[in-house]
Amino acid sequence: MDTVANERRGRSSEDIMFIEINPAHNREGQTIQTPRQSHRPEPMPAGAYLKFRNDRGVREICIGVKEFKCIGESPPQDHPHIYINMGEADTILCPYCGTGFRFDPRLTPLDTEPPDSLFAYQNAA
């Protein structure tokens, strides 16, 4: 597909790069290929903060950012999404749920420990 056709459909070239092919079968048993979007998180809107969750109930989550939001557990059990700014500190507790967050400069903004603590939301502002 060319770039102009993709932009008319509301897709950028970057979106197309992350489409995966998922083999499926038609009524005759023939294999067909249907596009399936990857589970990559949507780009963040300007001024938005990464959100972290604690579905495992761990005491501490290591993250690669100092400004973020804690949501507690994943929806629908989430608490109000609390903005947290660590400032000069390397650790902080969420005042709502008590989850500890530790800044680790070796992590990228999308990396966490445990690894499933980043809340990847679709079409959220």
C-alpha positions, 0 to 999 in steps of 0.5 A: 500500500502506498503512503497516500492511501494509508493516510486516507484510511487514517493509518500512518506508515508506522501503524502499518509496520505493526500489523501482524498477519493471523492465518485463518481458514475460510469455509472451504478450509483454505488458509487465508490471511487477515490483518490483526493489529499488534498489542503495542500500546497506542501513542501517548497524547501530548501532556499525558503520563504513563500509567502503572498498575499493580495487579500482582500486589507487589510491594514495589514496582521499578520504573524508568520515569519519575512522573507518572500515574498509579491506577492501583489494579487494572480496571474495573478494580482501579482506584482514581488515577493518581499523578505522582512526581518523584522529584529528586527522590528515587522511591515514592509510595502511592498515597492511595494504594501504598504501592511503592515505586522505585526509579531505575535509570537503566529502564526505559520509560516503557520498561517495568519490573515486574514486566507487566506493570505498565498499563497499556490502554487503548484510545484513552486520553 
